Amino acid sequence: METGVSRYSSVPECDAPNISLLSEEADRCDGSGEVNDDCWQQLEAFWGAEKHRCCQQHEPAAFESSSTESQLENRDFLSEPPPQESFEEPLARVGSTYVDKRVVPGFRYIVRVNRTSRFLFGGRPLHLESVGRGYGKRITFEAPPGGLNENDNFFYSDTIAQGYGFAPVAVQVGDRFRVQDSEGEECGDLVLDELLGEQTEVSCDVRKEDGAIVKDIVVEFHARFLCVNNRLLDRQLVWNKVQLSATARLVKARGATRARLENLLLRDCPLAGYELVPFSGKRQRLVDREE
């Protein structure tokens, strides 16, 4: 058997001091012209140890780009996003091979290209249907009306180098709610007239008792009361435009395809401690705003 050491015209710097040791091991295997199991085990052990030592001396460089190829050269390419010069917090990030763990099918999002004012799908909030597997992941949203068989509402995570920002959506203009006090007594009805800023996700957990996914999202908005009882009248608010801040709780039951809005707990506002409950599971929408 030919030793083979002379065949390699270049040897990594960290291997040079040990190449003579490899030659000695190889020479001992050449005497009979046959390769025995002990010889191969010795060679495999040698190269395994050298590879481990060289990897420790020469750690992989940081990501130089957001391309799929660059990330695949690093061991943790799926668990950490590639660094960007800037990213718009607190949006959930999707880019190249990376998908933020807060991006969960069944919840609604508005998507835009990072560091731009370009929105996807006309800036409409859509339910996320699926996140594909592989390196360039297909991100699929709900189909437009009449487009169930030809759904064009999708893109791939590695399409644009700077990535995408996902903003969660818990409530929309026109949503109607019933106001309840801390004891569950109904105090009035209101409609959401104007959103103030983006809705911010503050937590996302899996509920141990039933496996449901629970998201808490902070929202601020102007609301208009449609009716109130005496308890609310005592607060002497401007009923046609009151600014409210709340934490919305969305729950996606185990096995369900979409999350539902459970309630909004009002905080840091004139009605702090009160709760807003959707009119129904589908959240009745105010069709006639003059009603």
N, C-alpha and C positions, 0 to 999 in steps of 0.2 A: 504493500500500500504506500502510495506517495504521501509524504507528510502534508503537503498542501499549504504550509505556512508561507512558502515563497510565492505562492500564487497571488497574495494580497499585496498590492502595490502601496496601499495606504493603511495605516493602523491608527486608531484613535490614541490620543496622547496618554489616556489613562491606562491603555492596554500595553504600552511599550515595555514597562519594567517586567511584565509577566510573560512576554512572548517566548522567552527562552524556556520558561516552565512548560508552556504548551508544546514546544518542540520536543522536550524530553518525554512528555507524556505520549506524544504521537510516535516517537521513535520506538518506544517500548511496544507499540502495537504493530510495528512493521516487520518484526523479526520473522514471522512465519508466513507473511504475505496474506494473512487473514485477520479480520477484525473480530475480536471477541467482545462479549457483553461487558466485561469489566472495563475494557478500554473506552467504550462509548459512554458508560456511566461516569467515568472520570472526566471525559471531555465535556459532557453535559453539565456536570457539577461545576467545572471550571468556568465555563462560559456563563452559567447562571449567576455565579457569584460576581463575576466581572461586570455583567450587565447591571446588577443591583448597585454595585459600587459606583459605576459611571453615572447612573441615573441620579444618585445622591449628590455627586460632584457637579453635575450639569443639569440643574432643574429646568423644566421647560420655560421658555420665555413667556411673558404676559401676552395676551391677545393683541395682535397688531391690527386686526380688522374684525369685522363682524361676519365675514364669510363663513360658510359651512366648513370649507376645507381647513381654515385656520383653527376653528374650534375643535375639530376632530383630532387635532394633534395634541390636545390637552385632555387630561384624564377626567376632569369634572365638567365637561362641556354642557351637560344637561342640567346640572344642579345650580350653576351660577351664570348670570348673564354676562356677555362681553361688556367691558367698560365703554361708556360713551362720554363725550365731552360734556354733555348735559342731557338730562332727561326730566321731563315735566312730572314732578311728584305732585300729588300722590297717585298718579295714574298707574294702573297695572301694565307691566311691560311685556310686549311680545316682539321678538326679533331674532332672526337667524334660526338657530335650533332651540332657542329658549322661550318658554311660555311661563309667565308668572303663575304661581300656585293659586292666586286669587281669581284667575280666569277660569270659571267653572261653567260647564254647560247647564242650561236651564235658567240662567240669570240674564238680565238685559244689560247691554252695554252700548255706549256710543264710542266709535273707533275713529281715531285720526292718526295721521302720519306724524311721528315725533318731530318736534321743533318746527312744525309748520301749522298753517291754519286749514290744511286740507283734510276734510272729513270723508270717511267712506260711507257709502249707502245714503248719501245726501244728508248726513248728520242725524239720521233717524235712529232712535234706540231700538235695537232688535234683540230678540232672544238668541243666545248662542246655542246651537244644536250639537256641535261636536268639535273636538280637537283631534286631528289625525295623529298618527304615529310616524316615526321616522325622523329624518333630519329637517327637511323642509315640510313643516306640518300644515296640513290643510285645515283652515279655520272656517267652519261653515255656520252660517246664521239662518234664521227662519226664512222661508221663501216668501217673496212678495205675493200679494193676492192674485190668485189664478196662475201662479208659477210653480206649483208643487212638483210638476214633472220636469220642469226646466229651471232649477234654482241657480241663479247666477250670484247669489249673495254669499260669496266665499272668496278667500285669498290664501296665499301661502306665507308662512311666517318668515321666510327668507327672501321674499320678493324685493323688499326695499332695505337698503343697508342700515339706515338710521332706526328702523323698527317702527312699531306702532304703540300708541297709548290707548288703554281701555279704561273708560270712565263708567263706573256702575250706575245704573238707573233704578231707583226704587219707586219714585213717584213722577207724575207728569202733570202739566197744566191741564185743568179740567177734571182731575180726580176729585171725587166727593167722599167726605168722611163724616162719621158720627162722633161727636165729642162726648167722652165719658169722664167722670171724676174718679178719684182713687177708690171709691166703693163700687164702681161699675154702673153708676146711675147716669142715664143719658141726659145731657145738658143742652144739646143743640146740634145743628148740622152746618158744615162749611164746605166751600169749594176752593181748591188751590188755583189761584189766579196768576201767580208769577213765581218762577224759581229764581233764587238769588245765589248765583255762583254754581259751581259743580258740586255734585253729590259725592261725599268722601267715605270710602269704606274704612271702618275702624277695627273690624274683627271678622274672622271667618273660621268657624269651628264645626266639627262633626259632633253632634249630640250623642253621647254614649248610650243613652237608654233606647233610642230607636234608630240611630244611624242617619238621622236627618242632617243636612248641611244648613247651617244657620249663619247668615250674614247680618251685621249691624252697619247701617249706613247713615251718616249725619247729613241732614238736609236743612236748608233754610229757604223760606218762601213767604210770600204775601198770600193771605187767604181772605175770603169774603164769607161772612156768616149768612146763612139762609134762614135760620131760625134759632132762637135761644130761649132758655127758661129763666126763671127768676134768679137762680143761683149765678148764672153768668151775667145777668143784667146788673147785678150789684157791682161788678168790676168796672163798669162805665168805660168800655173800650170803644174804639172807632170800628164799628162792626163791618163797614164796607171795605176796610183795608187794615188788617192787623198783621204785623210781622211776627212769624213764629219760627222757632228752631226746634228740631226734633231728631231723635234717633229712630230710624225706621228699621224694623226687623223683618227680614225675608227668610222664609223656610222652604227648603226643597226636600220633600219627604223621600225616604229611601224608595227607589224604584220609579219615582215620578220623573216626568220629562221637563217640567217647569216649576220654578219656585213661585210661591204666593206671598203676598204682603200680609203679614200677621197683624201688625199695629205700628203706630208711631207714638213714642213717648215724648211728650213736650218737655223742653228744658230751657233754662236761661231765657225765658220770655214771660210775658204777663200771665200765661196759662201753664206755667211750669208745674209738673205733677199730673196734669191731665193727660188723657190718652185719646188718640184718634184711631178709629176702627173703620176699615173700608166697608162700604155699603153691602158688598157681596164678594164672593170669591173672585168674580170677574171684575170687581170694582166698577160699579155703575158710573158712567161718564155723563157729565152734564152736557146734554145736547144743545139745549136752548139756554145760552148764557144770560138771558134776560128773565129766566124763570124765577 
